[in-house]
Structure formats: structure tokens, C-alpha cells
Amino acid sequence: MAACPNKDETARGGCLATGCLGLLLLLTCLQYAQAAGILVVASSGADLYSRFIVTFTESLTTGSPASDTPKVTVIYLDEREVTGDDLAASSVAVTVGTHAARSVSALDPDIPVLYTIIPESVYRALASSTGTCTRQSAIFLDQPLARQAALAQVLFPAAMRYGLLLGPTSSERQPEIDALRKVIDRKLVVNSAGYEADIAKATNGLLYRVDLLLAVNDPLVLNRENAKWLLYSAYQRRLPVIGFSRAYVNAGAAGAVFSEPEQMARQAAEILLHVNGKAAACLPAAGFPVYFSVAINQSVCSSLGGAICSEDTLVEVITGMEDHE
Amino acid sequence: MTLPHSQSVSLKRAIALLLLPMAVTSHTALAAATRGPGTIALQENEEDFTGDIDTVISATRIRQPLTESPSSVTIIDRDTIVASGAIEIADVLRLVPGIQVSYPQGNQIAVTYHGFGDAFPRSMQVLVDGRSIYQPSFADVDWVFLGIELEDIERIEIIRGPNSPLYGSNAVSGVINIITRMPWQDRGTAARITTGDLNTRHGMVRHGGKQGALDYRVTLNYQESTGLEGDSESTNDGRQLRGASFRGLWNPRPSDEFDIQLGYTAGDLGGGAEARNNPPAHDKQVSSDYEFISWRRALRDEADIRWQFYHNGYDSNDHYRQLLSDAYGQPDAVIQALLGTAPNESANFGLFDYQGQRYDSELQYTSPQKGRLRTVAGAGIRLNRLESEVLTNRTDWIDELSERIFVNLGYRASDRLLLNFGAMAENSDQFGAYLSPRIDANWLFDPEHSARLSYARAKRNPSLLESRFNNVYELDNGTPYLIDFVAKDPGPETLTSIELGYTGYWLKRRLLLDAKLFHEQTDDRIRFVNDLSLQQPFPAITSLFPVRVLLNDGFVRVIGGELQLKYQAGPRDFISAQVSKLETDASWRLQLNPDVVTVWNESIAPVYTTSVLASKTLPDGFEVSAAWYYVSNMIWLGDGDRIKGYNRTDVRLARRWKSAGTGMMLEAIVQNIGDDYITFRDENLFETRAYLRFTIDFR
């Protein structure tokens, strides 16, 4: 059982990620203007989306002067459709959920749109079909591989070979993998699976060649049905799995990094506080969420000889590692 | 994308502009829709990030690291099973330090830990996915009738030493926990055929599929072989069996898992040599079935609750007739004189004629992983039933109902010190109540090296048969003429064990080393003794055939050490070695009235039991492995003999390849390349055997 590192050992001080982002926004984005309205389109009123909306509106309120709080209109797609008129009446739109993203994207909006609660692969498919990128941005549900790798390094410092299983949709992450290879002091072993039927073979091939697995989202290869297969086979081989949702940890992954809707809402509000009201505004490039949580399965972690750390400490340690880079 | 051909350029452009976004969108949609077989209209969405996954790594499945285990554990994984070249499941157990595997008959296997076994070893608990596979009758394990195939096994975990608090009664000398593969690991169809010496033909077909939230696996198998070669007349100890088994895993909700297992095996087992007579060749018709269901709910903070219920049924029909003169090896004139029978009279025989049933239900709770203490606690109830006229001299069913509760507390006293305390209390309506406690301490020098010290006391209640044995033979006119085994109110036997062990990883965790020293003593052993005070129905034959009574008598003490080493460079590139050295002394009575006590100085259990297995993968999908076994002189009890020490070398060469996505493997296995050796009884000769096995996997 490894010891949990002290966060001071890895953080160097200096700005937190949010501070850096804010600075970037100020440098690249245009001036604040009077509110014309933010349109929020949510896939439905389900818990996942309503949690986002509540935190989003609260963050907007607390982040702006009382006289200048942007007006927010919310449309729930299970109540009514979104129309071109709705978009025309707003200065910027925020979509919450994939269905909302597809619906708004299909209307070919003129106003800037921030897509949230959306997998990177879905966003990439939508973004290529409409307009120029600066008018569109997203906060992906996916976590950067570097963040999963950082958690892996802290929990299992002795593991030197990380395995990744890519599928047809996640193969687009290859550039990210190449970039990670350059900075990380670990070997990355990548296997590709064609379709769900291949996952058994592709995973087996990996299990024998690595010390740890990073689970990468790809619904064609890794879904609720076969995720348990991956977790079980990895556990039989005494391989830790670092996942991308709390569900992975509940199901037996040693640890996971993920972002709660509240965290993504906070980031969305921060982005919009700088661009709201300006029709010609540009949004920052689409990217991974800035705020994240860590979940650990203590039993699995200690069964596999991992470090025992508190989840909060891990968030701080990993944030420090990201600042370092 | 080709644009529609149009006469007017501007019209063409307008149409193109209109069609372009739709075309690209539909292209994307089409691409998404046609990616992969059977994935039409697949919508990628946030469900993959927010939806729940079925919990398969639950508290009951999570294993402590070996360095933190309170017991000595040996794990035989799938790669080891494959590399061993084992044809029977029980053969794999030779790779466990301290275990002896022997063949009382070609179709009967005896597995003991630290010797002291007869043909029906009773003091190891054997489980398949949590279901005990004990026979309620002889209370032994019928390794031929396990109802699962070697191919279905994922892993076998062996606990060397008593662990009743976690594994129940009969976990006296150890626990063998067979874990089968999850149905969703084996989707598609697979088949395997084995052919070889002893006229072996073994075929298996397996299909794994999914129906809604149910993942299932169905296996059908057929096996036949003739038995061991005797050195005198050939013995009839072959087998011909067919079986089917089913396993289904159903997750109605991610936190709930139902495991349903069903199995049925039936066939003929050849009747072989018995203790004092040689029956004519005849077949026993045997069938066994099991039904098992468990429900596990994963709770918060990695706690869980598990309930299981199972039923094992076993039916063995053994009937034959034989001339009394042949049965007892006496001239017919002597038989007539002693028993008053007519000339050349025959009688009914058949010792293995019985039916047994076991019903068991158990509930277990594992507490959350919080703080320093973790608790596993539970309770269970069991009903054993036996019906056998030849063994009990009754025609009705005999029942035994028992209840048990158990608790295991794991306390992390500090980063380096782990303490475990466990106890099981069992109450039987036949034998009363008893307690089996266990206490262990693990000291971790560092995460990779630990020492452990444990003390355990385990009790084994007599089996239903041991407590009700009344083996009476009758003439055709109903007159009893011979009483063989009679139970004389046996009570539980007790095993006390003290163990000092070490587990360590070396060479960047490539080498695992596990060693232990132990002192074990079994008191009040349940065994058969000739009682000269009891008369046979025809007193004159008493001196020839004394009555054998079953009671608690004598003790056995085993002191020794075990070592296991495994160096693993790759999944099928490894070498493992296992050694055990034993010193035994024992004392019991050879006869009662007058009492004759015997003290054993020479080793009943073998002084050395050694095994080595090496496996290597070669280019082009080839694999080669070899195993060497050595067991020194050993005495098998009951009707076993004093068996000389023997060497055995097995070799396996295999090739795996794929053709159009279908996996195939061909194996050539030779068991016992060297000299023949005697197993269990002087007539049983284990010769060199060769097998070919072909496996095909369609996915």
C-alpha cells in the first residue's frame, strides 16, 4: 500500500487553473456589454440537467453586479421544441445535454453557442457541420487523458505501463495520446477495437502487456454492458482501472476522475460572464472541464496495493500537477 | 459527394447550398448509424458518463492482497490450469503444496491435504462459486461429478488450513474454492474434444449469450473412458457420463446481481475392487443435479449483502449378484457350513446404493470499508438427507438439520499490523453445538513483505452416513448374515492448527514467495475400528469378518513446512515450484475388546510432496509446458495400501491460431512420461498416457 503524496510536493504555487483561464478570457475576449439574454436549452428536466441549470444561474447571479445580471431563458425540450426565433431573441445560447446540442445545432444558429454535458465525440461531429469554431465552443464530459494518468501516477506509482483501449469514436483522441506520451514518464500501450464484438480480444491483448488501464469513453466499444467485463477481467489480472465516471468506481474501478454538472455549470457561467450580450463575441476553444472530482474505491484500491488517499487531497494533488505543466 | 447535374449553374449552386448542410448532417447520421454490426440508430450521449454500471467487483469478490491474507492461500489461475495439461479438474490440485491426489479407482479421485485420507476424504471444504459440493452421504467430494467443465473454470483459490468462520463446516483441513467464468466472458459458441489413452473420449460444447439483462452460458458435455490398468485381471473402473450445466447472471439494477446455476450429470461408473471381495464387473448408474441461486446487492461504501440457496442431489444405483463363495473367497462348502445356505447360493450386493440431498440457505453481510474495522457476518441453515438400505439398514430417509452463524472481524491496528478474528458456531439436531474460532495477525514489513501468525480450531461433525452407518448384508430369504460398518455414536473431530507464515514479492513483483511452518493436530478422529466384542449374526464368522465400528478414536499430529514459489515473466511464461515436508505421528486403536493401540512412527502422510510447473510461449502461437511431481512413500487409509514414492513428469505442447476471427487450439499432452507408478492401491497402475485436445472458439 503506497503512501499518499503530500500535495505540497507536487504543487508549485502559482495560479490555479481557473485563474489562468480567466486571464486568457480577458486577453482574448471582447468587452462586457449589456445583457440581451442567454438562452439555455436543456434535453429535459431530468436531475442531471436541472442541477446544471441551478448552479449555472446561481453562478451568473453571484458573478455579476446586481444591476447587470444576464437574463436567462430556459427551454426544456421535453416540454417544447426550440425554434430559430428563440435563438434570434438571444445573444448567446448554452445547450445542456446531447439532445439539446443536436437540436440547436440543427437550427444552424448565428449566435455563439456553448455546448455542455456533451461527449467530445458528439461535439466534434456537430461542430464540423455548422459554421466556424470561434462561434461555437463546448465543455466536454470527457476528462483529459493527462488527468486520468495523473490519478494513476498518484495511486499506483509503481505501474509503468498504461493501457488504453480505443474504439471507432475514441480513435480521434490519438493526437492527445501522442501529446501525453511526450510529457509522461510512462509507457502508453494502445489497442484498437473495431466494434463491441472485438472488445474481448482487444482487451485481452492489453491485459497481458500493461500494469494499469485507463478507461476511455467510446460507446461503441465500452458501454454499460461490457464495462463490467473490462473491470472484472482487469481485476482478475490484478490491474487497476482508472475510469471517467463515479459509476466506474462503484462498479469496481480503483479510481476515476469526472466532473459533476455543478462543476461544469460553474465553468460555463464563468465563460459566459465575459461574453454575454456581445453578438460578435468569440468563445474560448472547446475543451475539457476545468473543475473535476475524484472518486476512489477503497477496497479495490487497497486490494491492488494502491495508495490510500482522500478524494479531496487527490483533487488538489492532480490540480497541482496540471499547474506544473 | 456528387452534386446533381443541372443545366443552370446558379440553380446548381442554390441547390448545392441548400443540400450541403443536410447532406453533411445525414452523412454523419448515416455514418453513426452504420458503424458496427447491429448498432443502427445508436445515439451517443451523456448516458455513458452518467449511467450506472453493473457492480461485479463487489465486497464479497474483492480479495485482500496476499500479504494481508490471514491464511495461506494458493491461487491457480486459468493460465496455470491450461499449462498443467490436466485432463481432470482434480489433477490441477497437485500443484498445491501439501495436497496429494490419488485414484482409488479409475473413476474415483481422492484429494487430501497432508495425507491421512482414505478413498473418501472428508475434511476439505470444496465450493463452486459458493456452493459446497459435498455428498451428504459419504461426505466426500465426487470429483467426477462436479457438474462443471475444466473449460468453465476461471480460477481456483485454495486455503491451506482451517477456515470455518468464512467457509463453513468441513473447512477443517482446508478450502478449495472453484470460481467459474462469468457468462459474459464467454459469448458465442465454443467446442472442445479430447481423445487419448484409456479409450478417452470427451466432448464439450458451450454457448454464451445475452437475453435482455440476463447473460447466460450453457455447457453440454459427454465423457467416457476405461479405467486404470490393473496388474492382475483388468478392473472395471471406467466411466460414461453426459451432463449439462447452465449459469445465468442477471442484473435487473446495477447494484443487484442474481447468479443462477443449474446442472445435471448422469451416467455409468464401472464397479471396481472393494475392500474384502472382488465383485464381478458391473456398472453403477449415477446421477447428480444441483440448483443454485444467489442474490447480491452492493450497498454504499463498498458494503454488500448476499443471500444464497442451493440444492444438491445425488442418486447412485449399485446392484449386482454374486456367489457367496466368490464374494468372500471361500469354498462353497465352507459357506454352506457357516451360513447354512444351499449349494452355490448367491446374494445381493452393491455398497454404493444410496440417494442423498442437501438444501442450504445462507445470508452474509459485509460491512462498509470505513475506519479500521471491517466485519463479515452471516447465518445459514442446512438440511442433509440420506436414504440407503444397504448403508443404513433402513428404507426411510434420514434427516439432519443444522444451523450456523459466523462472524469475521478484520481490524487494522496500524499501518503495519492487521488482526483478524473469526468464529463459527454450528448447531446440529444430531450432534449438538460447537464453536470453531480462528485468530490471526499479519505484520507488514512493507507493502510487499509480510509475516503472519494464526491459530485455529475447527470441528468436523460426522457426516450423516458416519453417524448412521449400519451396513448389513442379507441373504435372499432376508436373514442378515454379515454386519460390516456400524456407527457407534461418533461425535465431532477437532483440528487445532498453529501456523507461522511469510509472503513476499521480489524482483519487481515477478517472483512470489510464500512459506509456512505449521503444527496441526486432529483429535477424536472419526474412523473405523474392528470391535471384537460384537458378534456377527452367524458367530462363527466373527473371527473372519469382525464388525467395524465407527467412532472417535486416536489422534494425528502433523508438523511441517510448505513453500511455494512462482516466477512470472508473462501470462504463460512462468515457472512455479511447490514443496511440502511433513513429519507425522499418530496413534489409534486397531481393534477394540481387547484394545490394541498402534503408534505410527513412519509417515502415513508423505514426507515430501513436490511439484514444479514451467510454461513458455514460443513464436507462431506455440506453447510448451512441463510438470514434474514427486510424492514420497505414503499410506492410504481404509482399503488403500502403502504406496511407494513416485516421480511423474507431464509434458504439453500446444498451438493456438486464428482463422477468420475463430480461435483454435490443439494440444498434445503426455502424462507420466517415465515409469508407471502405483496409485492408492497395489492393483492400480498409472501408466504413460497421451491425449490430444482440440478447442475451437467461434465469436
Interface residues (C-beta under 8 A of the other chain):
Chain A: M1 A2 L48 G97 T98 H99 A106 D108 I117 I118 P119 S121 V122 A125 S128 S129 T130 L141 D142 A158 P168 T169 G194 Y195 E196 A197 A200 K201 Y208 N217 P219 L220 L222 N223 R224 E225 N226 A227 K228 W229 L231 Y232 S233 Y235 Q236 F244 S245 A247 Y248 N250 A251 G252 F258 N297 Q298 S299 V300 S302 S303 L304 G305
Chain B: P21 V24 T25 T28 A32 R35 G36 P37 T39 L42 Q43 E44 N45 E46 E47 D48 F49 T50 G51 D52 I53 D54 T55 V56 I57 S58 A59 R61 I62 R63 Q64 P65 D77 E154 R155 M182 W184 Q185 R187 K210 P254 S255 A298 E302 Q369 D415 L444 P447 R509 G570 P571 R699
